[in-house]
Amino acid sequence: MSQQNDLPPGWIAQWDPTHQRHLFIETTSGHQQWEHPLETAGGPLDATVAPAPAPSGHGKRRAYAVGQTHAYDGAGEVAPYPDAAGYGAPVQPGMGGAPAPLFTPGLANDQFAAQQQAAQGQGYYGGSEQYPAQQPAYGQQQPMQYPPVNQLADQFGHMGLGGQKPFALHTANLVATPPNPLELLMPPPEIRLPPGASITDSPAANADPSYMRSTINVVPTTYQLLNKSKLPFSLVLTPHRTLKSAVNSSVDDPPVPVVTDTVIARCRRCRSYINPYVTFIDGGQRWKCCLCSMSNEVPQMFDWDQARNQPGDRWSRPELTSGAVEFVAPTEYMVRPPQPLVYVFLIDVSHAAVQSGMVATATRTILESLDRIPNDDNRTRISLIAFDTALYFFSLTPGSTETSMLVVSDIDDVFLPKPNDQLVLNLTESRAAVETLLGRLQEMFQDTQIIGSALGPALQAGFQLASTTGGKLITLSASLPTLGVGALKNREDPKILGTPKESALLQAGSPFYKTFAIECSRAQVSVDMFLFAATYTDVASLSCLPHYTSGQTFFYPGFNAARSEDAIKFAHEFGIVLGSQIGLEAVIRVRASRGIHMSAFHGNFFVRSTDLLALPAVPPDQNYVIEISLEETLTTPFVVFQTAVLHTTCFGERRIRVITLALPTTSNISELYASVDQIAVATFLANKAVERTQANKLEDARDMVQKYVTDILGAYKSNMTGGGGAAAAGLAIPTNMQMFPLLALGLLKHVALRQSSQIAPDLRAYAHSLLTTLPSQTLIPYLHPSFYSLHDMPPECGTIGDAGVILPPLLPLTSERLVKHGLFVIEDGQTIFLWVGRDSVPQLIMDVFNLPNYEALRGGKYTLPILDNPFSQRVNAIIGKIREMRRGPYYPALFIVKEDGEPPMRLWALSALIQDRGDQTPSYQQWLGQLKDKLNGSSYN
């Protein structure tokens, strides 16, 4: 077959003298492949840019810009992977996008040539796989697997201690390779354990990364090796994550298996739980602990099926086949009978709270959520306290609709006006009275003119109600606490914003909130804060309560229920919290193999002892980060980490959730770099930065972030490239860490850390709360927002595919992709911006907003109408998908941003495009230049 004349339309052939064969290039997309297009059964190698067949039923096509006559069938779309020539131009070898020659500077000439040859025709990670055409929500398991070891493996045959397959390290040049947002959707590097590490061949023997993941997926054998690499070593835990239907229909999101027979095998020495990485000895009568090597007896009932009253299959027990398992705990794990679920609502009824509509929205949401509040065992109890400058208690009569209000005006010496059991009542027995009270509460205070908040005394009263059993104080406050214990002053001073003194505003203004929180933790009382205020409300002080009691903070600045967008956001998030299946009276302990120590803890909990975390409640999808140190040389081929969460379920059952993660060890620094999980590293760094701001200054936190990046780049340059060769002209980094510098830049540009005199301290403090609690799946887009083009998206986007609603291709976070006639989405999981170009044609405005032209459109919070045209339905489907695809209760508000609209709104939206230069922040290329300058001026040994 001739190489040029027989090509399909749009393809050309170029002779490659180096490899002595033709290279085929598709002119419209820049795809390159060695095989002839007509001889390749699968078509072009890069499936990511091959448009899917246009779905039927779209109706007539609409042209939304001059020359865009195929807006609905995907013609002219750009490849989702950017290239250095402008994100969409034909891809050149060595640039981003197409499979490019990978290099590891510092290798001998023949080794380097072998690696170059091995990389030809491979995917971005050095294998045959390419980026998926449709990205699922971040954090979900992908069907893609990491590539098999290629020729480069021969160079590193000595890696590892246990005979496992070594990682093939590939290096990228950050300066020459544009960041690819699709990398953030990839699974972490594969965990390659030695053969026979697990006693079963179950693929679930290691915990899923959504429950527990490590910043490095191999463990260095010595502290010196870890220190030499400059890599952080931490665990990222989300032990109580929610279950959702998988984004990819071929991947399940199974529940944690439950062992109900109360047969629990634990090591006598280290108290770890039996797991897939133990070994059975003495004919199966004893088992050897994988953490401390202690020999233990197998429980007598371990091999007995109690449900069927017959011998059972040991190898099918969940604790031997699953890295995440839950045990129903026997009585010896209980200090007292399991507590009931107790909710005490503290509702601000001052003038500001009533006039904003907060009281009406809150009471209506509670009323509509009564059936969602967990109450399977009919033991759930509920109470309500209203407060302004006084406290208002409500005595309910079970079996009737009668309620009586009791007023306590002495806020200096808080007392309960009636016995506890008359103020906290069973929800099932008092349902009618509770419904009546919630329906009347707004009317009771609708004419109030009282200004002031006795939040501190209200918290003390709620604590007295809940402390006998433990429970949750759900606090809704609409103004700064000004009366009684815990009173706060307005500390906001525009003159100190952006100065070193600003850090004082991010610390608690009163010691009451921390000391009271510790008292709550001892009594198993958790506090959730819902904060509404048109003015300063001191989020930094009030968020101490959720921080030390394992609660949650929600902030609604400028809340006004008359705006439907405000009311819907609050009602949605409040309702999700009320209906959550939370854990109660919990403790968490992380154990590890000998020589490994848990050195620091980050998250919402109280550290009761050196390694025991106390959590009065365990909300779903809350993140915890634990730093790890190496105390002695590791001699085993792999090590094991085990997290145990002892808790009471919200339906009254004591359980132990055990999550086990095994990682191989190595004495080779190449494997260490090749195993880095950049998502976990970014999560660790966000938590570490918040800790630094609370203990020091914002500037110290920013310096720390930059130091982590430069240290890692410098150590990699020194250890892996020799500081010279091809790497000297750029910045060398492992391919599995290519997005880490951009994530770090996103953290520096985030409202939590950004150098600015325009960021309110309440917004900073709330951002700090989110950075330390969001699960990685939600935290990463919070640092690196998602950017989509809607006006020219492929025709399948916004329609239903095998994995649900299909999202448009991700774009790089730069305003270079904004066009004046375009419609774009920028979202970070908390906010959705719909950017509308000033030259948008009237047909687009009519199709999406049902308005005649661009001039008729207003900016700000918005609710999109669902119109009777396919494009409107697709856009609404995409917005709906964005709102539901991540874990957690958050409901991002939608803002319309006009290109020539209000400057503050435009700047807010553009600040999410973190690759661009900001007021006092560098562009991504400038950031790389700064890093390069620091490296060239430093010495790393």
N, C-alpha and C positions, 0 to 999 in steps of 0.2 A: 504494500500500500504506500503511495507517495505521501510525503510528509506535509506538503503545503496545499496541494490542490484538493486533496480528499478531506480537508478539515471541515467541520461543521461551521456555519456562519458565526462570526464573532471570535474565532480562534486564529492565532498565528503561531508559527513555529520559528524558533531561533536555535542556531547551532551553538552548543556549549563546547568550546575546545578543551576545557579542563576535563570534562567527563566523556568527551567524544560521543555525544548523542544529542538528540533534539530536546529542547525544553519547550513545552507547549504552554501558551499564555492566552487566557480569555481576556479580550481587550476591554470588555465592559466592566469587569470586576477585578482584574489583576490576578486571578487565580493562576497558579503555576503547577504543572505536574509533568512527570517524565513520560507517563504512558500516553499513547495517542487517545484523544477523547472518545473516538468511536470504538476503541478497543477496551475501554475501561467500563466494566459492567456497572459500577456504581456511579458513573458520571464524574464530574469534577471532584477532586479530593476534598476540597474545603466545603463541607456541607453547610457551613454557617451562613453563607450568603446565597444559597440556592433558594429562590422564592418558592413557597408552597403554592399548590394550585389554588387559584382564586375560588373562594366559596361561592356557591350559587345564591341567588335571591337578594343580591345587593341593589338591584334596581339600576337606575341610570347613573352614569359616572358624572362627577362634578369636578371641574378644574378650579383649584383654589389659588392658582398663581399662573402668570403668563408662562407658557411653555410646559406646564405640568398638566398634560392632557390625560395622563393615566394615573391620577392620584389614587384610584381605588384598586388598580391591579398591580401595584408595586413597581411599575416601570421607573427606571431612573433612581431606584433606591440605592443608598450607599451601604457599603459593607459595615457590619456592626463593629468590626475590629479596626481601629484607627491606624493610620500610617503616618510617618514623619512628614510627608508632603502635604498634609492637610486633612487627614481623617476622611478618606473616601476616594482619594486618587489611586491609580493603579499601584499595587504593592510592589516594592522592589526588594530584592534579596538583602537581608541584613537589617531591614526596617521592621516595623511591627506588622503583625497580621498574618502574612504567609509564613509557612515554615522556613525559618532562617537559620543559617549556620550558627550553631551555638559554640561558645568557646569557654574554656577554663584556662585563663592565662597562668603561666607558671609550669605547665606540662612540658615535657621534653618535646622536641620537634616531631618525632615520629608519633608520640602519643597524641599531640595536638592534631596532627593530620588524620589519625584514626578517629578521633572524636568528631572532626569536621565531616568525615565521610559517613560516620554513623548517624549524624544528625540530618543528613540529606533526606528529604521526603518524609520526615517525621513530624508529629504534631508539636505543639508548643512545649510540652513537657518531655519531648524526646521520644515519643512513641507514635503509634499510628493514629491515635484518636485526635479529633479536632474539637474545637469548641462547639457546644451544642447550639443548634439553630434557635431554640427557644429556651430562655433561661427561666428556671423555677425560682420561687422565693428563696432568699438566702437562708442557708442553714439546713435545707432539706437534703436528704440523701440523694445522690446522683447515681444513675445507672452506669456512668463512666467509671472505669477503673484506671489506676495508674499503669503506665506502660511496663512491659517486661524489661528486664535488664538487657542492654544491648552490648555492643563490643566494648564500650567503655568500662563495663564491669570487670573486664580482665585486668584493668589497671589497678583496681581496688580490691583484688581478691583477698587481701589480708584484713579487710574491714570486718568488724563485728567479732564477738567472742563466742557466739553460740551457733555458728554455722548458718545463720539466716542469710537471705539474699541481701547484699549490701545496696545502699542507695547509690544511684548514679548521679553524681553532682554535675549540674550544668550552671554556667555563669551567664548572666546577662549584663549588658552595658546600659545603665539607666539613662545616660545622656542620649544614646542612639535609639533606644526603644521606648516608644510612648506607652504610658500606662493603659492597660486594657481592663475595663471594669468587669468583664466576664470572669476574670481570674478570682474575683471575690465570691463567685458562685461555685467554685471548685471545692471538692471535698479536701480535707487536710491530707498531708502526705501519708501514705499507707504505713501501717504499723506492721513490721516484718519480724515476727517472733521466730525463735529457733524452732525447728521441727520437733513436735512432741511437747511443746510448752504447755498446751492445754490437754487435759485428760480426755476431752471429747473433741470431736471434729465440728462442733457447732459453730456456725458463722457468727453467732451472737455472743460468743464467749467473752469478747471484749465489749465494754460499754460503748454505746453509740456516742459520737462526739457531742450530740445535743444534750447529753447528761453530764459528761465529764470529758474534757480534752486537755491536752498539755501543750505548752508553748513549744516543746521539742518532743518529737516522737521516737527518739532514741536518747538514752540517758548516759552521760559521760561517766566513766569509771572513777574519775578523780575530780576533786574540786579545782585543781590546777588547770585541767583541760576545759572545764566549764568557764573558769575565769579568763582563760586565754581566748575563748571564742567571743566573750562579751555578750553572750545570749542570756536573756532572762529565763529562769526555770520556775514555772508556776503552773498550777492547775486552775482551770476555769470550770466551775460547777454550776449546773442548773438542775438540782436533784428532783425538783417537783415541777418539771415542765409539763405543759398541757399536751394533750393528744389531739392532733388534727388529721384530717384526711390528707394523704400525701399529695404533693404537687404533681409528681409523676405517678400515674395510675399503676405503674408496674412495681412501685415501691410502697411497702406497707409502713404504717406508723403504729406498731402494735403497742398495746398496754403492757405495763410491767407485770410479769407473771407473779402470782401470789402463792406462797406455800402456806397452806391452811392447817397442816397437821401439828403445828407448834413444836416440831422436832427441829431444833436449832443446834448445829454443830459449830463450836467455837474453840479457838486455840486456848489452851490453859495458860499460856505465857503472855502473848500479846493481845489476846481477846479478839483477834480477827475472825471473820466468818468463813466457813468453808466455801470454796469457789472453784471455778474451772481450772485453776492453776496449782492446786494442791496435788500431792501424789499419794496413792494408797500403798501401804506396805503391810507386811505380815499377813499375806493372803487376803488383803482387803479388810482386815479387822482394825487397822489403825490408819491414820492419815497424817502426812507430814505437812506442816504449815509452810506456805510459800513465802511468808514474810519473815519468820524467825527460825524456821527449820525445826520447830518443836514437834515431837511425835505425840499424837492424841488418839484416844479411842473413838471409834465410830459409834454413835449412839445406837442402842439396841433396836429402836424403831425406825432407823434410817432406811432400811430395806423392806419396810412393811407398808402396804397400801391400806391405811386406816379406813378410807371411804368404802373399799370393797372387802376389807377384812381378809386380805390374802397377801402373799409375798408380792413386793413391788419391784420395779426395774430401777435400780440405783442410777443408771446412766441416763434416765429420762427426767430425773429430778431437776427442777429449774435452777437450783443453786449451783449445779454442775454444768449447766449448758448455757446459762445466760449471765452476761456481765451486769445486768440490772435485775434485781429480784426483790420481792417484798415478803417478809415473814409476818404472819399473825403472831403477836407476842404473847407468851404465857404470862401468868400473874406475877412471876418474879421480875418482870420488866416494869412493874407498876408500883409507884410509891403510894398511889391512891387509885380509886376507880377512875376510868377515863372520864374526863370532864365533858359536860355538855357544851354545845356551841352557844355563846352568850354575846349578843350584840347590844351595846349601849350607844345610842345615837345622841350626840351633843350638837344641837342645832342653834346657831346664832340667829336671834330674832330681833336684832337691833334695826334701826331705821334703814341703814345701808343694805342689810341682808334682805329685808322685805321688799324694798323698792327695786332692787336689782332683779327680783323674781327668783332668787336662789331658794327661798323657803318654799315657795309653791312648787318649784321644779323638783326639789329634793323630796318633799313629802309625797308628791305624786309618783316619783320613781320608786320610793320605798313601797308604797301601796301596790304598785304594779309588779313589784319584784317579790312579794311575799311568798308566792308559789315557787320562786327560784331559789330562795334562801335554803341552804341544805337543812333538811329536817326529816330525814328518813326514819330516824328512831323516835320522832315526836318529843325530843328532849330540848330542842332549841328554845332559848329564852331571849326575851327582848325587853328593852327599856328605852325611855326617851327623856332627855333633859333639854329644855330650852334655856337660853341665857342671853342677857344683854348686860345691864348693870346689876341684875339680880339673877337668881336661879329659879327655874320653874320646873317642878316635878309633877308627874302625872300618875295618879293612882287608878289602876284599872280593875274592874270587877270581872272575874272570869264568868263566862256564860251570859254576859249582858253587854250592852253597848254604853253603859254608864262610865264616865270618867270624871275625876275631880282634879283640879289644878291646885298645887300647893306651892306658895311663894316663899323663898328664903332670901331675904334681903341682906342678911349678915354674911358678907363674902369674906370677912377676915377670919372667921371661925366656922368653916363649912360643916354642916351636919345634915343627916338624912331626916326629913320630917316624918317618915314612917318606916317601919321595919323593912328590911331589904326585900323580903318575899312578897311585899305588897307593891313594890315599885319595879321589880324584875319578874315578869310573869311568863309562863309557858305560852309559846306562840300558838300552838294548836288549841289549847283551852281558852285563850283570850283573843282569838282571831277577830271576833266581831268588835270587841272594844278597841283593839289596835286599829282596825280599819276606820272606825268612827273618829278616833283621835287624829289619825293622819289626814282625814278629810276635813277636819275642823281647824287644824293648827294654823293654817294661813289666815283664816277669818279671825282667830283670836288676836292676832297681832297686826292685822292689815293697816290699822290706823296709828300704829305706834310712832312716836316722835323721839324715842329714846336713842341717844347717841352714846356709844361706849361699849366696851367688851370686857367681861370678866371671864375670859377664857381659862385662866389658871384655876380659879375656884371651881369652874365647871369640870375641869379635868380631875380635880381632887374628888369632887362628888361622884363622877363616873367611876373613878378608881375604887371608891368605897362600895359601890354597887357590884363591881365585877371582881374584886380581889378575893372574895371568898371561894370562888370556883376558878377564876381565870376567865379571860374572854377578850373581846375586841372593842375598843373605844373608837367609834367612827365619828370624827369631828369635822363639822362644816363651819368654817369661820369666814366672815366677810369683811372684817376690819382688824386693825392692829389692836392687840390686847392692851388695854390702858388701865385696868382696875385690878386690885387685889394682887395676890402672889403671881409672879410671872409677868407683871406689867412691863411693857416695852416702850421705848421712845423711838421717835422717827429719826433714824440715824442717817438717812439718805442725804448726801451732800454732793451736788453736782461738781463742786470744786475739787473733790478728791478722787473722782472717777478717772481712771487711767493713770493714777499715781501710785506709788508704793503703799500709801495709806489705805487704798481701796481694799486691801486684803482683810482689814479689820471688819469690814462690812459683811464678809463672808463667814465670819465666826459668830457664835451665839452671843447675843446681847445680854443674856441673863443666865446665870448658872442654874436656875430653876429647872430648865427644860432637860438638861442632861441628868441632874440628880433625880428628878421625878421619873425620867425614862428608866433609869437603873432600878428604881423602886418598883416600877411596873414590870420590868423583866423578872424580878425575883418572884412576883406574884402571878406570873404567867398571863400578864395583860399586855396586849399589843395595841398600838395606836396607829390609825390611818388619818392623814390630814388632807382635807379638801379645802383649798384656800381660794377665796374669791375676793378681789379687791380692785377698786379703780385707782387706788393710791398705794403707797408703800405698805407692805404687810409683814416684812421681816421673815421671809422664807428661810433664811439661814438659821434663825433661832428655832422656828417652829418645826423645821425638818429634823431637828435633833431627836424628837420623839419617835418618829418612824425609824430613824437610823438605829437607835439602840434597842428598839422593841420589835424589830423585824417587820415593820409595817411598810406603808407606801405613802408617798406624797404626790398629790395632784394639784396643779396650779392653773387657775383660769383668770388671767389678768383682764381687767375691764369687762367682766362678765355682765351680760344684760340678756335676760331670758326673753325680752321682746324680740331679739334677733333669734330666729329659729336655729341658725347655725350654732350659736352658743348653747342653747337649751338642748339641742340634739347631742352635741359632743358630751356635755356633762352627764346627761341622762344615760347615754350609752355606756360611758366609762363607769359611772356609779353603779349602774345595773349589773355590769360584768363583775365588779368587785363583790357586790352582794350575793351573786349567784355562784361565786367561785368555790370549788371544793378545796378548802384550805386545810392544812395540817395544824394541829394545836400542841401546846406544851412540848416542844421539840428540842432535842439537842443533836448537834452534828459533831462527829469526830472523824478525822481523816488519819488513817494508819498507812504506813509504808514499810517497805523492806528495810532490813537493818542497814544503818549508815545514812538513811535519808530522814531529814527533820523538817517539820512544818515551822517556818520561821516568822511568817506574818500573815495577817488575815484582812481581807477587804470585803465590805458588804454591810447589809443591814442586819446586825445581830449584836449581842454583847458577849465578849470573850470571858467566860466564867472562870476558867483556869487556863493553864498554858496552852492547851489544845482543844478545849471543849467550848463549842459555840452554843449559846443559849438563844432559842427562838421561840417566844410565846406563840407565834403563828408562823406558818410557812406558806406565803402566797405563791400561787403558780407563777412560773416564768421569772423568778427573781434570781439574779446572778450573784455568785460569790467567787472571789479570787483568793487563792492561797499560794504564797511564795514558799519555795522549797530551797533548802540548803543541803549540801553534801558534807557529812561529818567524817566520813572515812572512805577508804578505797572500796569500790564495789568489785566483787569477785565472781558474781553470778552472771549467767548469760542474759538474764532478764530480771526486771524488778516489778513489783506489784504495788499499786495504790488502791486503797479501799476506803470509800466513804460510807459511813453508816448514819442514817437519819432515824432516830427513835422519835416517834410522834404518835399523836392520837388523831385518827381520822375525824372528819366532821360528822360522821355517823356513829361515833362512839366506840371505835375499835383501836386498840393499841397495836401499832405495827412498826416494823423496822425495815426501812428501804436500804438495801446494800448495793452499792455501785462499785464495780471492780474494773480496773484498767491495768493491763500489763504492757510494759514497754521494754524493748531490747536494750542492752547496754553496748557501749562501744568505747574503744580507746583511740578512735580515729576521728579527727576534727572534721574531715570531709563529710562523713556520715551525719555528724551533728548539724552542719549547715543544711544538708540536703533534707533533713527531717523537720525543719522549722515550720510550725503552723502559724502563718502570719496573722490569721484572724485572732488566735489566742494571744499572740504577742500584743496586738493592738488593744485587745480587751484589758490585758494586764497593764499596759502603759496608761490607758485612760484612768483606771483605778489609782494607779500610782501618782498620776498628775493631780488628781483631786486631793489625795492625801497630802501632797506637798503644798497645795494652796491653803489648806486648813491649818497646817503647821508653820508655814512660812509665808511667802509672798507669791503673787501671780507670776512675777518675773522669774522667781526660782523654779516654778513649775514649768514654765516655757523653756528655761535653760536646761532643765532635766530631760525634757522630751528631746530636744536637739542633741543633748549629750548621748542619749541612748542610741539615736540613729547614727551619729558620727562614730561612736565607739564600735558599733557592729560593722559599719562599712570599713572603718579603719582596720579592725581585727581581720576581716575577711580579705582585705587588700594585702595585709601583711602575711597572713597565714596561707592564703590560697593562690595569690598571684605574684607574690614576691615583690610587689610594689612596682613592677615594671611591665614591659611588654605591651600588649594591646590594651591592657587595663589602665595604663597610665594616662591615656587620653580621655578616659571617661570615669564612670563610677561602677565598679564591679559589685554584683550582688547575686546570690543564688536565684535561679528563676522562680523558685517557690516563695521568694520574698519580694518580688518585684513591686508589689503594690504597697509594701510596708512604708516606704518613705512618703508616699502620697497619703496614706492613712495618718501618718504622724503629722503631716502638714495640715490635713483636715482637722486633727485635734488642736493644733496651734491656732487655726483659723476659726475654731468653734467658739460659740458665744461663751462657753465655760472658761476659755483661756485667752481669747483674742485681745490683743492690745487695742484698747479703744476707750474713749471718754464718753461714749454714747450708750453704753450697755447698762441697764438698770441692775442694781445688785440683786433684786428679786429674781430676775431672769438668769443671772449667773448662778445663783444658789440653786435654783430649780434644775438648771442644766447639770450641775454637779450631782444632784440627787439621781438624775436619769443615768448619767455616766457610770454610776456605781451600782445600779440595780438592773439595767436593761440586759436581757440575755444577748449573747453575741449576735444572734440572728437579727435582732433589732438594733443593736448598738452600731454595727458596721454601717448600715445606711444612715444612721444618725451622724456619723463622722464623714461618710462618703455618700452623699445623696445619689439618687437615681435620676437620670435625665433621659427623657423620651421626646421624640418628634411625632406629632399626631397628624399634621396636615398632609404628610406624604408617607405615612406608615404603610407597610405591605397590607394587602387586602385581607389576609387572615387575622391580623391583629384586631383584638376586640371581639373576636368570635370565640366560640367554644371549641376547644380541641381536646385531645386525650387527657391533658393535664389541667383542664379548666380553661379559663379565659386566657387567650394568648396575648402576651404583652409585646409592645414594639421593641426593636433592638435598642440596647443601651448605647448612649452617646457619651463621649468624653466630657468631663465637667469644665467646659470652656465656652465663653460667650461667642467664640468663633463659629459655633454651630447655629447660633440664633440668626434667623433671617427675618426681614421686615414683613414678609407676607405669611409668616409661619405661626403655628399653634404648638406649644411645647408644654410638657409636664416636668416639673422639678419637685422631688419629694424626698423627705428624710425620715419617714415613719411617724413624725409628729405634726408635720405641716405639708400640704400639697399646694404648690404654686402652679397655676395655669397661665402661662405667659402668652400674651396675644400681641403679635406684631402690628405696627401702626399701619402697614399697607395690606392688612388682611382684607380679602375681597368680601363684598357684602354677602355672597352666597355662603361662605364659611361662617360668618357671624350669624346668619339666619339659621343655618343647619344646626349650630351648637347652642346658641343663646336665644334663638327666636326673636332677634332684634334686627332692625333694618340695615344697620351699618356699624362700623367701628365706633363712631362718635357717640352712638346711643348706649354703648356699654359702659358700666361703672366698675371701678376697681374695688377691691376689698373682699371681705368674707362673702361667700356666694354659695348658692345651691343650684347646681345645674338642672335645668329642666330635661325631662325625657321626652323627646319629640318624635313625631312619626316619620323619621327618616333613618336609614341605616347608619349614617355617620354619627348621629347623636346617640344612637343606641350603643355603638361601639365605644365611643368616648366614655359614656357612662359606665359601661362594663369594665373598662380599664380603670377608671377611678374606683369603682367598687372592688375590683381585684386588689388594687394597691391597699385599700383600707382593711382587707381581711386576710392578706396573705402572710402576715407575720404574727408571731406569738405575742400575747399580752393584751391588756384591756384597752389600749390606746386607739382613739378614733381621730385621725388627723383631719383638721379643718381645711377647707378648700378656700384659697384666695385667688381672685382674678388680678393679674398684674398686667397693666397696659404698658407697652413699650415707652410711651410718652406720658405715663400717669404720674402719680404722686412720687416724688423722689425717695421718701423713706421706704415705701413699699417696693420700689424698684431695687434699691440698695439691699433690702432684706433678701429678696429673691436672688439677686446676683451674688450675694455672699455665699450662697450654696455652691456656686461654680468655683470650687476651690483650686482649680488649675490656673485661674486668672489672678492677676495682681489686685490687691485690695488697697485700702487707704494707707494702712501701715503694715501690710503683709505682702510677702513676695509672691510672684507667680511660681508655678511648679518648676519651670526652667531656672528661674532665679534662685529658688530654694536649692536645687541641685548644684547650682554654681556656688552657693554659700557652703554647702556641704563639701564640695570639692576643694574649696579654698581652705577650709578647716583641716581637711585630711592632708593637704599638701604642706600645711604648716605644723603638723603634729607628727609625732613618732609613735608607732604602735608595735609593741614587741610581744 
